[in-house]
Amino acid sequence: MHTRVHGHHITGIIPLSPGTLVKVRRISRGTVYAAVIVGVVAQPVLRSLLYSLWRPGNDRRVIESILVLGTAQYDGRPSRQFAARLRHAAQLWRQHESQRVYVVGGKLPGDRFTEAEVAREYLIREGVEPDLIISQPTGNDTRGSYAPLDPADVGRVLIVTDPNHSYRAVRIARRMGFDAYPAPTPYTPATFPSKSFFTTLSHEWGGVLVLDVAAVAGERAAEHVEDVMRAVQGWLRPSRRARHEELRRLRK
């Protein structure tokens, strides 16, 4: 084979048969780099979107618990996003009226109520048996909300959250030892093509990227990436800054 170099491209002459030559142009390095960048950007989004469509069902012979991840509440009143999760959790519970429901989530400085408290009151009003609601009023992110729970006690569990968050929520739960499956709420206000849909999807892109970095380069590298992501998000969404400050304080 004869080769020639033209700038950043490499061409070659490959003999197919006596007297026949075919000129082959290889892919440039710039094209390879561009493909890698597109892959890094696109694949977390694709995983989140595809996973949001998976709903394994609520078979009481298989599913032992339902876990609702907390999110914003306003002086005891759940946000639309939080209410959408709780509404779905109540519907899942009413299918069998026997499963335990875990409600998790702490509070930020200045809040009077924890997310878990707000969730418990909402579910009781929706008819969920109070003795089957287990509150864990700690945690200001997904990992922190799972941390106090024992996977053996929780058993096989449906994780109720927003569709765009479902992939990352289940992935974190499984890394922490939970036998977790997705139960994304169909009532989310963050529907395509609303601004909130793209806002939450961009947040999940960053979160999935942090998990990927942790898997490849370790937790310390992932923490650096996460700090950068949170700084950018705090600039774009000032309402998130208080939560990020609290998470940094708890990590020290």
C-alpha angles and dihedrals in degrees: 000000000000119000135194130189119224111180107298094342126090120207127192140191113224119190111222097177136345108301095009123104129178122199113223125195115204124214114271121242090243090059091050092050091049091051091051092050092049089049093051091049098041106039098066089050093048093049092050093048095046093046091051088067095057114099110168095188133240109272107171090207087063108023113067102175146021120216122196117200114219127233138165120344129176114219093317098326117107118233118244089261092051093044090053090057093046093048090055093046091053091051092050091050093050090059089075107359091213109083124102115247118211117202116192139179138096132219139259125241108286096025118124096202136043121230089243092056092050091048093050093052092048093051093048089054087051091056102260112151107257093217089060094053112094114194124206104180098191137089133066098205136035097269093044091051092055096042100085093049125092111226090212091058094045095049122184104354143187113224111216114204141116118309094244090050096046099090095050094042093054093042092054091046092052092048087055092052103264122139090227135172131182126260104172114190115248089206098068115140088214096087128153125297096015122114090245090057092059092040093055092042092054089050090053091048089060093044094051091046089055090052091050092050090050091052093050106030105018138255096291093058090045091054091056091050090046092052090053092048092050092048090054092045092049089054092048096039111029090184088072096057097087091053092048092050090052092049091051090049092051092048094057 
